Amino acid sequence: MVGGSLNLNPKYIKIDLTIVRDIDKDFDKQQLVSNIVEYAHQKDAYIIAEGIETKEELLKVLELGVDYLQGYYLSYPQSNPQEVSDESIQTIDNYWKKR
């Protein structure tokens, strides 16, 4: 529809793990996530990246402005939520200290 408007106002947008997988090595995935983040933030929505399995993926999605993180690198799913791994917390802390 030309001139129409998108009538969606999600508060959260989840980036699928197929996009997150190896995002640190794939410029096209990086550009896609960057565009989604920019659009979402303009609409006051938050981005969740799922399927983060490596430190490199974590650092890249942080760099791209993702708001929330999910994945095995952070914690494995369990019936009772477990703490985020110390390695993940240290990686995130180090990322923000360098900025």
Secondary structure as a PSIPRED ss2 file (coil, helix, strand):
# PSIPRED VFORMAT (PSIPRED V4.0)

   1 M C   1.000  0.000  0.000
   2 V C   1.000  0.000  0.000
   3 G C   1.000  0.000  0.000
   4 G C   1.000  0.000  0.000
   5 S C   1.000  0.000  0.000
   6 L C   1.000  0.000  0.000
   7 N C   1.000  0.000  0.000
   8 L C   1.000  0.000  0.000
   9 N C   1.000  0.000  0.000
  10 P C   1.000  0.000  0.000
  11 K C   1.000  0.000  0.000
  12 Y E   0.000  0.000  1.000
  13 I E   0.000  0.000  1.000
  14 K E   0.000  0.000  1.000
  15 I E   0.000  0.000  1.000
  16 D C   1.000  0.000  0.000
  17 L H   0.000  1.000  0.000
  18 T H   0.000  1.000  0.000
  19 I H   0.000  1.000  0.000
  20 V H   0.000  1.000  0.000
  21 R C   1.000  0.000  0.000
  22 D C   1.000  0.000  0.000
  23 I H   0.000  1.000  0.000
  24 D H   0.000  1.000  0.000
  25 K H   0.000  1.000  0.000
  26 D C   1.000  0.000  0.000
  27 F H   0.000  1.000  0.000
  28 D H   0.000  1.000  0.000
  29 K H   0.000  1.000  0.000
  30 Q H   0.000  1.000  0.000
  31 Q H   0.000  1.000  0.000
  32 L H   0.000  1.000  0.000
  33 V H   0.000  1.000  0.000
  34 S H   0.000  1.000  0.000
  35 N H   0.000  1.000  0.000
  36 I H   0.000  1.000  0.000
  37 V H   0.000  1.000  0.000
  38 E H   0.000  1.000  0.000
  39 Y H   0.000  1.000  0.000
  40 A H   0.000  1.000  0.000
  41 H H   0.000  1.000  0.000
  42 Q H   0.000  1.000  0.000
  43 K C   1.000  0.000  0.000
  44 D C   1.000  0.000  0.000
  45 A C   1.000  0.000  0.000
  46 Y E   0.000  0.000  1.000
  47 I E   0.000  0.000  1.000
  48 I E   0.000  0.000  1.000
  49 A E   0.000  0.000  1.000
  50 E C   1.000  0.000  0.000
  51 G C   1.000  0.000  0.000
  52 I C   1.000  0.000  0.000
  53 E C   1.000  0.000  0.000
  54 T C   1.000  0.000  0.000
  55 K H   0.000  1.000  0.000
  56 E H   0.000  1.000  0.000
  57 E H   0.000  1.000  0.000
  58 L H   0.000  1.000  0.000
  59 L H   0.000  1.000  0.000
  60 K H   0.000  1.000  0.000
  61 V H   0.000  1.000  0.000
  62 L H   0.000  1.000  0.000
  63 E H   0.000  1.000  0.000
  64 L C   1.000  0.000  0.000
  65 G C   1.000  0.000  0.000
  66 V C   1.000  0.000  0.000
  67 D C   1.000  0.000  0.000
  68 Y E   0.000  0.000  1.000
  69 L E   0.000  0.000  1.000
  70 Q C   1.000  0.000  0.000
  71 G C   1.000  0.000  0.000
  72 Y C   1.000  0.000  0.000
  73 Y C   1.000  0.000  0.000
  74 L C   1.000  0.000  0.000
  75 S C   1.000  0.000  0.000
  76 Y C   1.000  0.000  0.000
  77 P C   1.000  0.000  0.000
  78 Q C   1.000  0.000  0.000
  79 S C   1.000  0.000  0.000
  80 N C   1.000  0.000  0.000
  81 P C   1.000  0.000  0.000
  82 Q C   1.000  0.000  0.000
  83 E C   1.000  0.000  0.000
  84 V C   1.000  0.000  0.000
  85 S C   1.000  0.000  0.000
  86 D H   0.000  1.000  0.000
  87 E H   0.000  1.000  0.000
  88 S H   0.000  1.000  0.000
  89 I H   0.000  1.000  0.000
  90 Q H   0.000  1.000  0.000
  91 T H   0.000  1.000  0.000
  92 I H   0.000  1.000  0.000
  93 D H   0.000  1.000  0.000
  94 N H   0.000  1.000  0.000
  95 Y H   0.000  1.000  0.000
  96 W H   0.000  1.000  0.000
  97 K H   0.000  1.000  0.000
  98 K H   0.000  1.000  0.000
  99 R C   1.000  0.000  0.000
